[in-house]
C-alpha cells in the first residue's frame, strides 16, 4: 500500500531518536573517478502506554527517556500496538560522486520518492525513500585550497576535498554526477 512520504516523514519527526538506544554504521569507498559513502543508524524504544481515544503512544527509550507520539490516520493498524511492543526506527543514506570527463551532458536534477505501509492486520510499519540524481558542471578547481566548485541546475556549491591530490584529474568543463539516496523505516514489533 502506498503512503504519502510526507506523512511518514511527519511521523518520524515526532519520534525523538536522541536518547533511544542506537547503533550506527558508515561505509566509504572510492575508485578512479568515483567516490561514495553510506551510513545507517537504528534506534529502539519500548511501548509503555497506548491511548486509543487520542491515538497517543507513550514510549520509553533504552536510556530511560519517555516521550509520546500521536499517531495520525496515516498510521494503519493502530489497534495492533500493545504495551511492551518495541518501536524500531532505521534511517539510511548514501551519496556517490562520479566524474564525467568532457562534460557533454546537460545539467539536470531527477528525483523519485516512494513509500509503503504494513498490510491490514499486521503490526504498524512503514518505509519511505527518496533518490535524487544531479548532474553538475565543474566551474572551478582550486588546488591550493583543495576545493572544487560545481554548478547544478539550480545552484552552485563549493566542496572541500579531503585530499587535494584527488583534484588532479578534475578540470573545468568536466561534469560530476551526484546520486543521493535516503530511506527511513519504522516498525512496531513484539518484545
Secondary structure, DSSP 4 states (H G I P E B T S, - for coil): ----HHHHHHHHHHS--TTSEEEEEEEEEEETTEEEEEEEEEEEEEEEEEETTTTEEEEEETTS-EEEEE--TTSTTGGG--TT-EEEEEEEEEEEEEEETT--S--EEEEEEEEEEPPTTSPPEEEEEEEEEEEEEEEEEETTTTEEEEE-SS-EEEEE-SSGGGGGG--TT-EEEEEEEEEEEEEEE--
